[in-house]
Amino acid sequence: MSDPAGKTARRQLVLIAVVQVLAMSSWFSASAVVPSLRADWGITTGEGTLLTVAVQLGFVTGAVLSAVLSLADRWSATRLAAGSALVAALATATIALAVDSLAPALPLRFLTGVALAGVYPTGIKLMASWFERGRGLAIGVLVGALTLGSALPQLLNGLAGAFGDLPWRSVLLTSSLLCLLAAGIVLRLVRLGPLAAPAPPFDPRYLLRLFRDRGPLLANLGYFGHMWELYAMWTWLPAYLTASFAVSGTWSDSRTAIGLVAFGVIGLAGAAGALGGGWLGDRVGRARVAGGAMAISASCCLLAAAAYGASPWLLLPILVLWGMSIIADSGLFSTLMTEVADRRYVGTALTMQTAIGFLLTVVTINGVPYVVDWVGWRVAVALLAIGPVAGAVAMARLHRLLAPVPVPPGPFNGDAARHAP
């Protein structure tokens, strides 16, 4: 990986990735303990879904405000990320220490989402300020960190079940402490790199260009197809595993088994997929690799639907491949956006991209349980393939748009013509 500042850039990448892992642990912290909350708070499965939806809507709200005001480009990126992680820590700790019902938990989860909108897109902007060549792999590292952090509550919940069924509040408190640590790291150790563009003038009209210019439009469409599938799979994987294990009669009703399998599929396999996708995208083309990953992920949707209720030893390899492919393209969309968007407004472009993508996740997260109740898990899982199929088409078109144009032979460009792709 080449970068302008050598070891310093790589050290900054590690620090930014650590911040993402720690802060993003708050995302699914409440969702991971919904089974315990159903018993403790007396809520239904649908009401438990609102804990995830509130975070998504909060993230969208925070991202839209940040994009419209260009906060990620006009404010200190490190202070924005640190302050956001601190707010997420306080909101999560408040639920653990002072909340005993769903109603007050929802605005706190919404606030957590608003805060996280200042952590993830800002982290990508910080990374982009250090890396130009090798940016795909660098963003892959950050997406792997996001994936690992999002899955961390599943691991904490599984371990809580393994060590004497510890209370759900311990999972949330641990997550809030990790967020607090993230705030300290970014404030004291992370800094903006030499590739950062000067703060641009306030120009909300730039948002319209993201959907008018063909390059950003296709990058956005691919990302939206990716998000149609991603968070619905992450949110409902534990419930899918519980139902499938019950049908097969294996590992059923085991908090530990479900938590560890979910962490392995979402966190470990996902982190590997994010790194592999970024590395491969730098070498064979980011739009091409993103389209291929989406094709594999769509196939895994259909295979997981078909393998529902089968032996875990048949199901788990499918889920591991799905966990890798479903996130392998995520960093590539962000990298593509940093390349096709106006460099002065990269933070704004990334924030708006994520805002609309996360708004779309509200539809699929809410829709899955209704489809399950209506026609069952097989159809609900298979319908998630719609997003990656549409995204793969957008990536094929973007690849053709970005492909180098061969130079016609002539007296002054014969060499260029011979070496053109």
C-alpha positions as CSV (number, residue, x, y, z in Angstrom):
1,M,0.0,0.0,0.0
2,S,1.5,3.4,-1.0
3,D,0.7,6.5,0.8
4,P,2.1,10.0,1.2
5,A,3.4,9.7,4.8
6,G,4.5,6.0,5.1
7,K,4.4,4.7,8.6
8,T,2.5,7.7,10.0
9,A,-0.4,7.1,7.5
10,R,-0.5,3.4,8.4
11,R,-0.5,4.2,12.1
12,Q,-3.3,6.7,11.6
13,L,-5.3,4.1,9.7
14,V,-5.0,1.6,12.6
15,L,-6.1,4.2,15.0
16,I,-9.1,5.3,12.9
17,A,-10.1,1.6,12.5
18,V,-9.9,1.0,16.3
19,V,-12.1,4.0,16.8
20,Q,-14.7,2.5,14.4
21,V,-14.7,-0.8,16.1
22,L,-15.1,0.7,19.5
23,A,-17.7,3.3,18.6
24,M,-19.8,1.1,16.3
25,S,-20.3,-1.4,19.1
26,S,-23.2,0.8,20.3
27,W,-25.1,0.4,17.0
28,F,-26.6,-3.1,17.7
29,S,-26.0,-3.0,21.5
30,A,-29.8,-2.9,22.3
31,S,-30.8,-5.1,19.3
32,A,-28.5,-7.9,20.5
33,V,-30.3,-8.2,23.8
34,V,-33.9,-8.0,22.5
35,P,-34.6,-11.6,23.7
36,S,-33.8,-10.5,27.2
37,L,-35.7,-7.2,26.8
38,R,-38.8,-9.1,25.7
39,A,-38.8,-10.9,29.1
40,D,-37.7,-7.9,31.2
41,W,-39.8,-5.1,29.5
42,G,-42.6,-7.2,28.2
43,I,-42.2,-6.1,24.6
44,T,-43.1,-8.0,21.4
45,T,-40.7,-8.9,18.6
46,G,-42.1,-6.0,16.5
47,E,-41.5,-3.5,19.3
48,G,-38.0,-4.8,19.7
49,T,-37.4,-4.0,16.1
50,L,-38.0,-0.4,16.8
51,L,-34.8,-0.3,18.8
52,T,-32.8,-0.9,15.6
53,V,-35.1,1.3,13.5
54,A,-34.6,4.2,15.9
55,V,-30.8,4.0,15.4
56,Q,-31.2,3.9,11.6
57,L,-33.5,6.9,11.6
58,G,-31.2,8.8,13.9
59,F,-28.2,8.0,11.7
60,V,-30.2,9.3,8.7
61,T,-31.2,12.5,10.5
62,G,-27.6,13.1,11.7
63,A,-26.2,12.4,8.2
64,V,-28.6,14.6,6.4
65,L,-28.0,17.5,8.8
66,S,-24.2,17.0,8.4
67,A,-24.5,16.8,4.6
68,V,-26.7,19.9,4.2
69,L,-24.4,21.9,6.5
70,S,-21.2,20.3,5.2
71,L,-20.1,19.7,8.8
72,A,-17.6,16.9,7.9
73,D,-15.9,19.3,5.5
74,R,-16.2,22.6,7.4
75,W,-15.6,21.5,11.0
76,S,-12.6,19.8,12.7
77,A,-13.1,16.2,11.7
78,T,-11.4,14.9,14.8
79,R,-13.5,17.0,17.2
80,L,-16.6,16.0,15.3
81,A,-15.8,12.3,15.6
82,A,-14.8,12.5,19.2
83,G,-17.8,14.5,20.3
84,S,-20.1,12.1,18.4
85,A,-18.6,9.0,20.1
86,L,-19.0,10.7,23.5
87,V,-22.7,11.3,22.8
88,A,-23.2,7.7,21.7
89,A,-21.5,6.5,24.9
90,L,-23.7,8.6,27.2
91,A,-26.9,7.6,25.4
92,T,-26.1,3.9,25.6
93,A,-25.1,4.2,29.2
94,T,-28.3,6.0,30.1
95,I,-30.4,3.0,28.8
96,A,-28.3,0.6,30.8
97,L,-28.5,2.6,34.1
98,A,-31.8,4.4,34.1
99,V,-34.3,2.9,31.6
100,D,-36.8,0.2,32.4
101,S,-39.2,0.3,29.4
102,L,-39.3,0.8,25.6
103,A,-40.7,4.3,25.4
104,P,-37.7,6.2,26.9
105,A,-35.2,3.9,25.2
106,L,-36.3,4.8,21.7
107,P,-35.3,8.5,21.8
108,L,-32.0,7.5,23.3
109,R,-31.4,5.0,20.5
110,F,-32.3,7.7,18.0
111,L,-29.7,10.0,19.6
112,T,-27.2,7.2,19.3
113,G,-27.8,7.0,15.6
114,V,-27.5,10.8,15.2
115,A,-24.1,10.6,17.0
116,L,-22.8,7.7,14.9
117,A,-23.4,9.8,11.8
118,G,-20.5,11.9,13.0
119,V,-18.2,8.9,13.5
120,Y,-18.3,6.6,10.4
121,P,-18.5,9.1,7.4
122,T,-16.0,11.3,9.2
123,G,-13.7,8.4,9.7
124,I,-13.7,7.7,6.0
125,K,-12.8,11.4,5.4
126,L,-10.0,11.2,7.9
127,M,-8.6,8.1,6.1
128,A,-8.9,9.6,2.7
129,S,-6.8,12.5,3.9
130,W,-3.9,10.0,4.4
131,F,-4.2,7.7,1.4
132,E,-4.5,8.1,-2.3
133,R,-3.0,5.0,-3.8
134,G,-4.2,2.0,-1.9
135,R,-7.3,3.9,-0.8
136,G,-9.5,0.9,-1.6
137,L,-7.7,-1.4,0.8
138,A,-7.6,1.4,3.4
139,I,-11.3,2.0,3.2
140,G,-11.7,-1.8,3.3
141,V,-9.9,-1.8,6.7
142,L,-12.4,0.8,8.0
143,V,-15.4,-1.1,6.7
144,G,-14.0,-4.2,8.3
145,A,-13.8,-2.3,11.5
146,L,-17.4,-1.1,11.1
147,T,-18.4,-4.7,10.6
148,L,-16.5,-6.0,13.6
149,G,-17.8,-3.2,15.8
150,S,-21.4,-3.8,14.7
151,A,-21.1,-7.5,15.5
152,L,-19.4,-7.0,18.8
153,P,-22.6,-6.8,20.8
154,Q,-23.5,-10.3,19.5
155,L,-20.2,-11.6,20.9
156,L,-20.8,-9.8,24.2
157,N,-24.3,-11.2,24.4
158,G,-23.1,-14.7,23.6
159,L,-20.4,-14.5,26.3
160,A,-22.9,-13.1,28.7
161,G,-25.0,-16.3,28.1
162,A,-21.9,-18.5,28.5
163,F,-20.9,-17.0,31.9
164,G,-24.0,-17.5,34.0
165,D,-26.5,-15.5,31.9
166,L,-25.3,-12.1,32.8
167,P,-27.9,-9.3,32.7
168,W,-28.4,-7.4,29.4
169,R,-27.4,-4.1,31.1
170,S,-23.8,-5.4,31.2
171,V,-23.8,-5.6,27.4
172,L,-24.9,-2.0,27.0
173,L,-22.5,-0.7,29.7
174,T,-19.6,-2.5,28.1
175,S,-20.6,-0.9,24.7
176,S,-20.8,2.6,26.3
177,L,-17.3,2.2,27.8
178,L,-15.9,1.2,24.4
179,C,-17.5,4.3,22.8
180,L,-15.9,6.5,25.5
181,L,-12.6,4.9,24.8
182,A,-13.1,5.7,21.1
183,A,-13.7,9.4,21.9
184,G,-10.5,9.6,23.8
185,I,-8.4,7.9,21.1
186,V,-9.7,10.1,18.3
187,L,-9.3,13.3,20.3
188,R,-5.8,12.6,21.5
189,L,-4.2,10.5,18.7
190,V,-6.0,10.9,15.4
191,R,-5.3,13.8,13.1
192,L,-6.1,15.0,9.6
193,G,-3.6,14.0,6.9
194,P,-1.8,16.0,4.2
195,L,-4.3,15.1,1.4
196,A,-7.1,17.0,3.1
197,A,-8.7,19.6,0.8
198,P,-9.2,23.1,2.2
199,A,-12.6,23.8,3.8
200,P,-15.0,24.6,1.0
201,P,-17.6,27.4,0.9
202,F,-21.1,26.4,2.1
203,D,-22.9,25.1,-1.1
204,P,-26.0,23.0,-0.5
205,R,-26.6,22.9,-4.3
206,Y,-23.7,20.4,-4.5
207,L,-26.1,17.7,-3.2
208,L,-28.1,17.9,-6.4
209,R,-25.0,17.2,-8.5
210,L,-24.6,13.8,-6.6
211,F,-27.8,12.7,-8.5
212,R,-27.2,14.5,-11.7
213,D,-23.6,13.6,-12.6
214,R,-23.5,10.0,-13.9
215,G,-20.5,8.8,-11.9
216,P,-21.8,9.8,-8.4
217,L,-25.3,8.6,-9.5
218,L,-24.1,5.1,-10.4
219,A,-22.0,4.9,-7.3
220,N,-25.0,5.8,-5.2
221,L,-27.3,3.3,-6.9
222,G,-24.9,0.5,-6.3
223,Y,-24.6,1.5,-2.6
224,F,-28.4,1.7,-2.2
225,G,-28.7,-1.9,-3.6
226,H,-26.1,-3.0,-1.1
227,M,-27.9,-1.3,1.8
228,W,-31.2,-2.9,0.8
229,E,-29.7,-6.2,1.9
230,L,-27.0,-5.5,4.4
231,Y,-28.7,-4.3,7.6
232,A,-31.7,-6.5,7.2
233,M,-29.4,-9.5,7.2
234,W,-27.4,-8.2,10.1
235,T,-30.5,-7.3,12.2
236,W,-32.4,-10.5,11.5
237,L,-29.6,-13.1,11.3
238,P,-30.0,-14.1,15.0
239,A,-33.8,-14.6,14.6
240,Y,-33.2,-16.5,11.4
241,L,-30.7,-18.8,13.1
242,T,-33.0,-19.3,16.1
243,A,-35.9,-20.4,13.8
244,S,-33.7,-22.5,11.5
245,F,-32.1,-24.3,14.4
246,A,-35.5,-25.0,15.9
247,V,-36.6,-26.6,12.6
248,S,-33.5,-28.7,12.4
249,G,-33.6,-29.5,16.1
250,T,-29.9,-28.6,16.5
251,W,-28.5,-25.8,18.8
252,S,-32.0,-24.6,19.3
253,D,-32.7,-22.0,22.1
254,S,-29.0,-21.5,22.8
255,R,-28.1,-17.8,23.5
256,T,-24.4,-18.7,23.4
257,A,-24.5,-20.6,20.1
258,I,-26.6,-18.0,18.3
259,G,-24.5,-15.1,19.6
260,L,-21.2,-16.8,18.6
261,V,-22.4,-17.9,15.2
262,A,-23.9,-14.4,14.5
263,F,-20.6,-12.8,15.5
264,G,-18.6,-15.2,13.4
265,V,-20.8,-14.5,10.3
266,I,-21.2,-10.8,10.7
267,G,-18.0,-9.8,12.4
268,L,-15.2,-12.2,11.5
269,A,-16.3,-13.3,8.0
270,G,-17.5,-9.7,7.3
271,A,-14.1,-8.2,8.3
272,A,-12.3,-10.7,6.1
273,G,-14.6,-9.8,3.2
274,A,-14.2,-6.1,3.6
275,L,-10.4,-6.4,3.6
276,G,-10.4,-8.8,0.7
277,G,-12.8,-6.6,-1.3
278,G,-10.7,-3.5,-0.8
279,W,-7.4,-5.3,-1.7
280,L,-8.9,-6.9,-4.8
281,G,-10.6,-3.7,-5.9
282,D,-7.3,-1.8,-6.0
283,R,-5.9,-4.4,-8.4
284,V,-8.7,-5.4,-10.8
285,G,-11.1,-2.5,-10.6
286,R,-13.4,-1.3,-7.8
287,A,-16.7,-1.3,-9.8
288,R,-15.9,-4.7,-11.2
289,V,-15.2,-6.2,-7.8
290,A,-18.2,-4.6,-6.2
291,G,-20.5,-6.0,-8.9
292,G,-19.0,-9.5,-8.5
293,A,-19.4,-9.3,-4.7
294,M,-23.1,-8.3,-5.1
295,A,-23.7,-11.2,-7.5
296,I,-22.2,-13.6,-5.0
297,S,-24.3,-12.1,-2.2
298,A,-27.5,-12.3,-4.2
299,S,-26.8,-16.0,-4.8
300,C,-26.2,-16.5,-1.0
301,C,-29.6,-14.9,-0.3
302,L,-31.2,-17.6,-2.4
303,L,-29.0,-20.4,-1.0
304,A,-29.8,-19.3,2.6
305,A,-33.5,-19.3,1.8
306,A,-33.2,-22.8,0.3
307,A,-31.1,-24.1,3.3
308,Y,-33.4,-22.8,6.0
309,G,-34.1,-25.6,8.5
310,A,-31.2,-27.7,7.2
311,S,-28.4,-29.1,9.2
312,P,-26.2,-26.3,10.6
313,W,-23.2,-27.9,9.0
314,L,-24.8,-27.3,5.6
315,L,-26.1,-23.8,6.5
316,L,-23.0,-22.3,8.1
317,P,-20.7,-22.4,5.0
318,I,-23.4,-20.5,3.1
319,L,-23.8,-18.0,5.9
320,V,-20.0,-17.5,6.1
321,L,-19.8,-16.8,2.4
322,W,-22.8,-14.5,2.7
323,G,-21.2,-12.7,5.6
324,M,-18.0,-12.1,3.5
325,S,-19.7,-11.1,0.2
326,I,-22.4,-8.9,1.7
327,I,-19.8,-6.4,3.0
328,A,-16.9,-6.9,0.5
329,D,-18.4,-4.2,-1.7
330,S,-19.2,-1.6,1.0
331,G,-15.8,0.0,1.1
332,L,-15.6,0.1,-2.7
333,F,-18.7,2.3,-2.9
334,S,-17.1,4.8,-0.5
335,T,-13.8,4.6,-2.4
336,L,-15.6,5.2,-5.8
337,M,-17.4,8.2,-4.3
338,T,-14.1,9.7,-3.2
339,E,-12.9,9.4,-6.8
340,V,-16.0,10.6,-8.7
341,A,-17.1,13.4,-6.3
342,D,-15.7,16.9,-6.1
343,R,-12.7,16.5,-3.8
344,R,-13.7,19.6,-1.8
345,Y,-17.0,18.0,-0.8
346,V,-16.0,14.4,-0.3
347,G,-17.2,14.4,3.3
348,T,-20.6,15.8,2.2
349,A,-20.9,13.3,-0.6
350,L,-20.1,10.3,1.6
351,T,-22.5,11.6,4.3
352,M,-25.4,12.0,1.9
353,Q,-24.7,8.6,0.4
354,T,-24.9,6.9,3.7
355,A,-27.9,8.9,4.8
356,I,-30.1,7.7,1.9
357,G,-28.7,4.2,2.2
358,F,-29.6,3.9,5.8
359,L,-33.0,5.4,5.2
360,L,-33.6,2.5,2.8
361,T,-32.6,0.0,5.5
362,V,-35.6,1.1,7.6
363,V,-37.8,-0.3,4.9
364,T,-36.2,-3.7,4.8
365,I,-35.6,-4.1,8.5
366,N,-39.2,-3.4,9.2
367,G,-40.4,-5.4,6.2
368,V,-38.7,-8.7,7.0
369,P,-40.8,-9.7,10.0
370,Y,-44.0,-9.0,8.1
371,V,-42.9,-11.1,5.2
372,V,-41.9,-13.9,7.7
373,D,-45.3,-13.8,9.3
374,W,-47.0,-13.8,5.9
375,V,-45.1,-16.4,3.9
376,G,-42.1,-17.5,6.0
377,W,-38.4,-17.1,6.3
378,R,-37.5,-18.6,2.9
379,V,-39.3,-15.9,0.9
380,A,-38.2,-13.1,3.3
381,V,-34.5,-14.0,2.9
382,A,-34.9,-14.5,-0.9
383,L,-36.4,-11.1,-1.4
384,L,-33.2,-9.5,0.0
385,A,-31.5,-10.5,-3.3
386,I,-33.4,-7.7,-5.2
387,G,-30.9,-5.1,-3.9
388,P,-27.6,-6.7,-4.8
389,V,-29.0,-7.7,-8.3
390,A,-29.9,-4.1,-9.0
391,G,-26.6,-2.9,-7.5
392,A,-24.6,-5.3,-9.7
393,V,-26.2,-3.8,-12.8
394,A,-25.2,-0.2,-11.7
395,M,-21.7,-1.4,-11.0
396,A,-21.4,-2.9,-14.5
397,R,-22.3,0.4,-16.0
398,L,-20.0,2.4,-13.7
399,H,-17.1,0.0,-14.7
400,R,-17.7,0.8,-18.4
401,L,-17.9,4.5,-17.6
402,L,-14.6,4.5,-15.7
403,A,-12.7,2.2,-18.1
404,P,-9.8,3.9,-19.8
405,V,-10.5,4.9,-23.4
406,P,-8.0,3.4,-25.9
407,V,-5.9,6.0,-27.6
408,P,-6.1,5.7,-31.4
409,P,-2.7,5.1,-33.2
410,G,-1.0,8.1,-34.6
411,P,2.5,9.5,-35.2
412,F,2.8,10.9,-31.6
413,N,0.9,8.3,-29.6
414,G,1.9,4.9,-30.9
415,D,3.2,3.8,-27.5
416,A,0.0,4.9,-25.8
417,A,-2.1,2.9,-28.2
418,R,0.0,-0.2,-27.8
419,H,-0.4,-0.1,-24.0
420,A,-4.0,1.0,-23.8
421,P,-6.3,-1.6,-22.2
